[in-house]
């Protein structure tokens, strides 16, 4: 018996990182008192006219470019008509036949996932259901969103999660969306069908509004089981909208799926076609950063391990700091160590690349020890003082003067007569012990290489 194969596509609604809403000047803010960031336009009062937020268009274009889409110089807003209390106008302004971007693709774990379309639309209000009543917060009404739709190129729940993580990272990295799932800024609606027959797709169902990767994975796994159960019983899967309960881990049919004809889409008469010129698209293209995947490859080519390259490239703050420092200190491995260990353990502070580089130079030249370097970094973060000044004030300079070190080595040898005798007899492993003693005596300020050299020579002399 052949196996059922799942075919999965994903729709994501991502909130664009703008100051104001899509068609009015109301602020976009999270967690404010309900119904305070509203006006006649986003409350859908009669007779008002929408005016389009340019920043939202810019971010939608940027998203299209980051997903390797074709950007359309002309796109058209449409009304999607339906009634719901969270939609006071009775329609949602979205893009339908003519979206701003189409035909993209991204690589996810080596597999190409095609992006069918990216379009702009407004958010509806938020319904809050309580036991005896429902409340509505219109603060979210009119918040700018993009919807990103894939082709059905995904073949497992794990792959769906991998795609979503990659997409989320791209949107965050390019400052298109904060994409915080807990704030509903990145919501996933996977659709899924199963089929045994090669090249033939089953009837698909769509899982609504998932706000965690775990919910995506579990709901898809549950839905695969449910659909296979139906088919095995000789029945047919109906096209439907599916809900998922995090508590039970089960999916159930909420309602049979509306067809797009149910919405009576038509072009939005209050907004002209959206025309963007090619020059603007080129300007936006120039602001695109290097995506994490490409950066990671570059860092591996500089000699970093896969794991280290992944960690640095996945944070835009860490990767830009890393690259800025490299311009000043061209020692990728050394610099990556400082970023991965010390910078990260300090919580990734806002720090000047020039000062960071200066501190690393001081360590590389032997002016200060590695431990002192870490101390300097922590102090720089706190006080914003220059590394040289911190070294001076805290007396952190390494002792590398041979005469001074020889004196300390002698003291340490005198203090440990037994070990000293054994060293003289040629027990070389004691060199490490004495270096340790000197470091202890100098509170870590002795140059360990120089100390080791002096002790080795001392051992040879006798
Ligand atoms: Zn408003």
Boltz pocket constraint, residues with backbone or C-beta under 6 A from the ligand:
constraints:
  - pocket:
      binder: B
      contacts: [[A, 21], [A, 24], [A, 25], [A, 26], [A, 37], [A, 38], [A, 39], [A, 40], [A, 41], [A, 42], [A, 43], [A, 141], [A, 142]]
      max_distance: 6.0
